[in-house]
Amino acid sequence: MTKYLSITVVLSTCIVMAGLAQQKTLGSAIVKSKTSITFPDNNNNRGGGDNGDGDFGGRPSGMESKSTIYYRGDQIKTYNESDFGNNTVIIDKKTGRTTTLIQAMGKKTAYYSTEEEREAMEERMRKRMDSIRQARGESADNTSRQQRPQDVEVVQTGETKKIAGFTCKKAIIKSKTRQGEVNETIVWYCPDLKRPEGYPVNFGTGGGRGFAGAMAGRAGNNFGGLDKIDGFIMGIEVSRPNGYKMETEVTDLQVDPQIADKVFEIPKGYDIKPISEMEGQFRGRGSFRSGSPGGGNN
């Protein structure tokens, strides 16, 4: 009897441990993060990436921003604030509509779009950038800034640290530039939590979510390979030879909180226009990704 009892206890313990080891997929989340960017010493230099597309002439030497993401299934809201202005992106996947609200230099700007409209707009801008590259004597690149899958390698380091109370692992994403050089991106992630379907993999750092995201995107950092990380990303560190640096880290993570409907409501006081009327404002910026929280990495 004692023998059978011991076996039962062991099996029960194994089952409990196995359950604890399984990843928890977030049903909802509130994620706060902070980002700091240091630009190259030469303000006339182009961005920190490998493409030479982002011209930051006249920009400051660095910037900081804070972001908050509210995720609840088919609804996502990203709020980003910095010294340069505030940016809010609200996505409703059921309607397929994205609304972007911008407060900068005392002005309020807002526009809405569908996925098809954004893709068509990005294609037009890509063609314009290809024309600019060709005029410079460079070759057009249809892959834009995203690394091809075979160019990305994830290396586990075995290092761990606590971020916002969660034990996180360190991985290094190695990706090749169009010139064949290898860039490294340090990623800290929580292996116990799984990013839910549709959650922005960059959590506000790239793909144009807010000013920090826009600057990171224009610098060529769209963080290809983040979708290969098996866990919830809690921190990203980027450093380039020209002096460009970017560090972003989660400061607070609420797992499965109750999020009120009013969080996703469009605030009053904005004259919201279709994206087609705003396109001229984004010409010459290389790409347009505001309102696309996943960028190309989801």
Secondary structure by P-SEA (a helix, b strand, c coil): caaaaaaaaaaaaaaaaaaaabbbbbccbbbbbbbbbbccccccccccccccccccccccccccbbbbbbbcccbbbbbbbcccbbbbbbbcccccbbbbbbbcccbbbbbcccaaaaaaaaaaaaaaaaaaaaaacbbbbccccccccccbbbbbccbbbbcccbbbbbbbbbbbccccbbbbbbbbbcccccccccccccccccccccaaaaaaaaacccccccccccccccbbbbbcccbbbbbbbbcccccccccccccccccccccccccccccccccccccccccccccccc
